[in-house]
Amino acid sequence: MSNNAAIVELSQTANKFRSSIVLQAENKYIDVKSILGLFTTLVGNLSYELHVHGPDAEEAKKELGAIFAKHSLNVKVVE
């Protein structure tokens, strides 16, 4: 399964927000605004946690959560 579409969509969406958006995969933390970081991490069927902090965090969580769901990625949005 190729996650290329998911990676591009996640990165583009994350970059619209001012909040810090970090994806935790096991013991790694990846800046979702970094396409390269996502390419090296969004592989396999890991479960991820999404940490969003900043002025537009609620909106960012909603939009990114929808993209993860659309691409069937197992992500828990941390409140």
N, C-alpha and C positions, 0 to 999 in steps of 0.2 A: 504494500500500500504506500502510495506516495503522499506525503503531507505538504508538498510544495505549495499547493493552493492555500492550504490552511496557514502555512508560515507567512506567505506574502500578505494574506488578509489580516492576520493577527498583528503583524508588524505595522502595516499601514494604519490600522485602526488605533493601535497603541500610541502611535506618533501624533494622533490628533489631540491627545490629552496631555495636560501638564503634570498629572500625577506620576509618581514613581510606580512602575508596573513590573513586578518581578514574579517569575515562575519558578517554583521550587520543585525539583525532580530528585527525589531521594535526598542526597546531601549536596546537590548542586543548586546554585541560584543563578538564574538567567534573566537579563534585562529583555523584556518582551519587545522593546523597541529595536533590538538588534537582530536583524535577519540571520546573521552568522551564528549568533548564540542559539537561536531557535533551530537552525539546521542541524546543529551538532547535538541537540537535546531532544527534539520532538521525534524520537524514533522508538519503535517498539510500543508495547502496551503498558507503559509505566502509568502510575497515577500521579497527577500533578496537583500542586496547590498554587493558587494565584493570590498574590499579595498586592493590594493596591492602596496607596496612601497619597493623599493630596487633595487639592481643592475640587477636583471633578471626579473623585474616586467612585461615587455611586453610579454615575453615568458610564464610566469606564468599565466597571464590573459588569454592568448589564450588557453592554455591547460585546465585550470580550467573551463573557459567559455564553452568549448566543452563538458566537463563532465557534467556540470549542464544542458546543453541543451539535451544531450543524455538521461538523467534521468528525463527530463521534469520538472526541478525545475526552478521556476521563479526568476531569478537573474539578477540584473542590475550591470554590471561591471563599477565601478566608475573610470573615467579617471583622 
